[in-house]
Amino acid sequence: MTIKLNDRLRSLIQDEGPLDLATYMQICLTDPNHGYYTTKKPIGRKGDFITAPEISQLFGELIGIWIIDTWQKLGAPSPFYLIEAGPGHGTLMADILRTITKLSTPCAKAAYVRLIEISPTLKTMQKDKLSAFDIPLTWHENTDDIGDDAFILIANEFFDALPINQYQFVEGQWAERAIGLSPENTLTWGLKPSKFNTTLNPKLNDIFETSMSAQKIVADLSKRIKTQNGAALLIDYGHLKSGFGDTFQAIKNHAYANPLEDPGSADLTAHVDFDPFQQIAAKAGLRAKATTQGSFLLAMGLLERAGALGANLTTQQQEKIKTDVERLAAPEKMGNLFKVMTITRSDITPHGF
Ligand code: SAH
């Protein structure tokens, strides 16, 4: 199956020349017949990576509390769209719906869930997990398609799966990293001319990454937050200030893989640069606030909630909760690497920042 994608990429390069990284990522991840997200089961112990909601229910419960609070701050709009981009197994949304159903009947009654998902396999898993809730669910292919009403959008590990371009500073100018063919006709890295520039000061061979797809989504969301009344909570691994560095990686079976080998078989990701998101939001007259996942979860009451969850459990179960909490929030685990950004109207002060 993946052989076919390799052949297709090679003939595309033969016809059109080297591919920029964004095009390569887009094809490898989302090709309808051979793409990684469209055809594989990426998440979980048996998949290629594990995510925060799959580690502990506490993650989704705290986000559920954040949603109720934000919904109230938006003026309790009814109805409103509760949107998740890239819901994976549906675990995060299940934990959120359980929480809002328990803690705020008006919020749960007002919610219409919209799930943005390209994978048919994951859509089925999400349907199975979420149909038990008495809340309307619909599926959508992309974030352009989220309707005209008030909304709260959440995304965990969605933006890191969006295509990026990479530029490298060589011989006093910027060139774009591209994927071409070696003399043996295998996929190989190269450079092509580029008009890219940045105000940062590069050294020889420095690499700069940008994701136009991510920035386009944030610009569209910002416009909607302003005109439709809404808020967004974006969680991902990445950095709050733009800088140089190559963060592009392929992950297969919980280990690094060669991103040009067996295209379509590995998860391709890059760190999310939250810096341009902040600027896009500010330009739209909105407020973007950001912090680390660790500090967000602690401010949302992670430790108190963990204590309550463990109250009547065995020592062994309590130990498991403690390990999970550390994994989510400890600086040397996910706590610092993962960032949380919220985009809201500037008169709203979101919880947890
Ligand atoms: N949020 C989940 C899953 C993260 S994996 C969790 O935390 O467990 C990334 C998710 O985004 C998957 O559901 C994947 O199928 C989806 N996805 C990736 N690229 C996408 C795209 N371009 N459009 C829509 N969904 C996409």
Residues whose N, C-alpha, C, O or C-beta is under 5 A from the ligand:
A	BS01	SAH	Y37 T51 P53 A85 G86 P87 G88 I116 E117 I118 S119 L122 E141 N156 E157 F158 A161
